[in-house]
Amino acid sequence: MPDILHETRGPIAWTVLNRPQARNALTFEMYEGLFERAKSLAEEPDIRAWVITGAGGKAFAAGTDISQFTEFRTGGDALDYETRIDRVLSAIEDCPKPVIAAVAGACTGGGLGIAGVCDLRVAAANARFGVPIARTLGNCLSIANYARFAALIGPARLKEIIFTARLVEAEEALKLGLVSELLPTPEALETRAMELATQVAALAPRTLTATKFALTRLRKSAGPIHGDDLVKLCFGSEDFREGVTAFLAKRPPVWTGR
């Protein structure tokens, strides 16, 4: 089976991240599949909403597949990576169709990045959200993703979640406004996601497009903020290489601050 599946259900586009054996960890090919789908849906007038979900019920997506990082040697490699990923997230964010993330299980790292640029997020009771990078790889977010997450849950809560490397359980995510609705099981989640997409698809498309674009423009209205030096600081470090090695070896990393 392909690692990413696309189908059309009437006016609803449905995409499944399909690596359940790896908790749907994202390969570069999967990211590219999302980019291509976002671009193609923007040109399909009969599609009125897009749902993105994960296969297996245990993960939406548990971040980028860590094996993708083994060839990183410099901060420049990291900047190329962040540029590549932001291209994908921006394509989803800028897609004129309403995009719904249906989240069951782990939604972390790059998975949370994808869910975060969707317009609506609904979750199963087993969903967990976070960016535990201070515990795992010792890297950092791009400046664009810091801005996106801060807009979603506020800078103070974002800082606390990253500083403690904890995962946010589904009930807390609902209270934070990270998700709008909780369902008891992954099966109920799929049904509800389809109902919600159908409801959204019946509304005035231009109203919804204008609203999502207006809110994105408001977030960006402060102007560009540069953060390449921060990406290089983390991804170009010995600690990052140690984090990748330790993760793949399934042992705790030993941080040195270098």
C-alpha positions in Angstrom: 0.0 0.0 0.0 1.2 3.6 -0.7 2.3 5.6 2.3 -0.3 8.3 1.5 -3.8 7.6 0.2 -6.1 10.0 -1.6 -9.8 9.5 -2.5 -12.8 11.7 -3.3 -16.1 11.2 -1.5 -18.5 13.4 -3.4 -17.5 17.0 -2.7 -15.0 15.9 0.0 -11.4 15.1 -0.6 -10.0 12.5 1.9 -6.3 11.9 2.5 -4.9 9.2 4.8 -1.3 9.2 6.1 -0.7 5.5 5.7 2.3 4.2 7.7 0.5 2.8 10.7 3.5 0.4 11.4 5.6 3.6 12.0 2.9 5.6 13.7 2.5 7.4 10.3 5.9 9.1 10.7 6.3 11.3 7.7 8.8 10.6 4.9 9.8 13.3 2.4 7.7 11.5 -0.2 4.6 11.8 2.1 5.2 15.5 2.6 5.5 15.9 -1.2 2.2 14.0 -1.6 0.5 16.5 0.7 2.0 19.4 -1.3 0.8 18.0 -4.6 -2.7 17.3 -3.2 -3.0 20.8 -1.8 -2.1 22.3 -5.1 -4.4 20.1 -7.2 -7.4 20.6 -4.9 -7.0 24.4 -5.2 -7.9 23.9 -8.9 -10.9 21.6 -8.4 -14.1 23.5 -8.2 -16.2 20.5 -7.3 -14.2 19.8 -4.1 -15.6 21.8 -1.2 -13.6 20.4 1.8 -10.5 18.3 2.5 -10.0 15.9 5.4 -6.5 14.7 6.5 -6.3 11.8 8.9 -3.9 9.0 9.9 -4.3 5.2 9.4 -4.6 2.7 12.2 -6.2 4.8 15.0 -3.0 5.1 17.0 -1.4 8.1 15.4 -2.3 11.0 13.1 1.5 11.4 12.5 4.3 11.0 14.9 6.5 13.7 13.3 9.1 13.3 10.5 10.7 9.9 10.2 13.9 10.4 12.1 15.9 8.3 9.6 15.5 11.3 7.3 17.9 13.2 9.5 20.8 10.9 9.5 22.5 12.7 6.6 22.3 16.1 8.2 25.8 17.6 8.8 25.4 21.3 8.9 23.0 24.1 9.7 22.5 24.5 6.0 21.0 21.0 5.7 18.5 22.1 8.4 17.6 25.3 6.5 17.0 23.2 3.4 14.8 20.9 5.4 12.8 23.7 7.0 12.3 25.4 3.6 11.0 22.1 2.2 8.6 21.5 5.1 7.3 25.1 5.2 6.6 24.8 1.5 4.2 21.9 2.3 2.6 23.5 5.3 2.1 26.8 3.4 0.4 24.9 0.6 -2.1 23.3 3.0 -2.6 26.7 4.8 -3.0 28.5 1.5 -5.4 25.9 -0.1 -8.7 27.8 -0.7 -10.7 24.8 0.5 -11.5 24.3 4.2 -9.1 21.7 5.6 -10.1 19.5 8.5 -7.6 17.4 10.6 -9.1 14.3 12.1 -6.7 13.3 14.8 -6.5 10.0 16.6 -3.5 9.0 18.7 -0.1 10.7 18.5 0.0 14.1 16.7 3.6 15.3 17.3 6.3 17.3 15.6 5.6 17.5 11.9 2.3 15.8 12.4 1.3 18.7 14.7 2.6 21.1 12.1 0.2 19.6 9.5 -2.8 19.6 11.9 -1.9 23.1 13.0 -2.3 24.6 9.5 -5.6 22.9 9.0 -8.7 25.1 9.5 -10.5 22.8 11.9 -9.3 20.0 14.1 -11.4 17.2 15.6 -9.9 14.5 17.7 -10.5 11.1 19.3 -10.2 10.7 23.0 -6.9 8.9 22.6 -5.3 11.9 20.8 -2.1 13.5 22.2 -0.4 16.6 20.9 3.1 18.0 21.4 6.6 18.9 20.2 8.8 17.0 22.6 12.0 18.0 20.8 13.8 19.1 24.0 13.6 15.5 25.1 14.2 13.7 21.7 16.3 15.4 19.1 17.4 18.7 20.5 16.3 20.7 17.5 13.9 23.6 17.2 10.9 24.7 15.2 11.1 27.1 12.3 10.2 30.7 13.1 7.0 30.2 10.9 5.9 27.3 13.1 6.6 29.1 16.3 4.3 31.9 15.0 1.6 29.4 13.9 1.5 27.5 17.2 1.7 30.7 19.3 -1.4 32.0 17.3 -3.2 28.8 18.1 -2.6 28.4 21.9 -0.7 31.5 22.9 3.1 32.0 23.5 3.0 31.2 27.2 1.4 27.8 26.8 3.5 27.0 23.8 6.7 27.8 25.8 5.5 25.6 28.7 4.8 22.6 26.5 8.1 22.8 24.7 10.1 23.5 27.9 8.6 20.4 29.7 8.6 18.3 26.5 5.2 16.9 27.6 2.3 15.8 25.5 -1.1 17.4 25.7 -3.9 15.0 26.3 -7.2 15.3 24.3 -9.2 16.9 27.1 -6.6 19.6 27.6 -6.4 20.2 23.9 -10.1 20.8 23.8 -9.8 23.3 26.7 -6.9 25.1 24.9 -8.9 25.4 21.7 -6.4 23.3 19.9 -9.3 21.0 18.9 -13.0 21.9 18.6 -14.5 18.6 19.4 -13.7 15.2 20.9 -15.1 11.8 19.9 -14.9 8.6 22.0 -13.1 6.4 19.4 -11.2 6.6 16.2 -14.1 5.0 14.4 -16.5 7.7 15.7 -13.9 10.3 14.7 -14.0 9.2 11.1 -17.8 9.4 11.0 -17.8 12.8 12.6 -15.1 14.2 10.3 -17.2 13.2 7.3 -20.3 14.8 8.8 -18.4 18.0 9.6 -16.8 18.1 6.1 -20.2 17.7 4.5 -21.6 20.5 6.7 -18.8 22.8 5.7 -19.0 21.8 2.1 -22.6 23.0 1.9 -21.8 26.6 2.9 -20.7 29.5 0.8 -17.2 28.7 -0.5 -16.0 32.2 -1.0 -17.0 33.2 2.6 -14.9 30.4 4.0 -12.0 31.1 1.7 -12.0 34.8 2.5 -12.2 34.1 6.2 -9.2 31.6 6.3 -7.1 33.9 4.1 -8.0 37.0 6.2 -6.9 35.3 9.4 -3.6 34.1 7.9 -2.9 37.6 6.7 -3.6 39.0 10.2 -1.1 36.6 11.7 1.5 37.6 9.1 0.8 41.4 9.3 3.7 42.1 11.7 6.0 41.4 8.8 8.8 38.8 8.3 10.8 37.6 11.3 14.1 36.0 10.6 15.1 32.8 12.4 17.7 31.0 10.3 20.3 31.5 13.0 18.1 29.7 15.5 17.7 26.7 13.2 21.4 26.5 12.6 22.1 26.8 16.3 20.1 23.6 17.0 20.3 21.5 13.8 24.0 22.2 13.3 24.9 21.1 16.9 26.6 18.0 18.3 23.5 17.7 20.5 21.2 17.3 17.4 23.5 14.6 16.0 23.5 12.9 19.4 19.7 13.1 19.6 19.2 11.4 16.2 21.7 8.7 17.0 20.1 8.1 20.4 16.6 8.0 19.0 17.4 5.4 16.4 19.4 3.4 19.0 16.4 3.6 21.4 18.4 5.1 24.2 18.3 8.4 26.1 20.4 11.1 24.6 23.3 12.7 26.5 23.1 16.5 26.1 26.3 18.5 26.3 25.0 21.9 25.1 27.5 21.8 22.2 
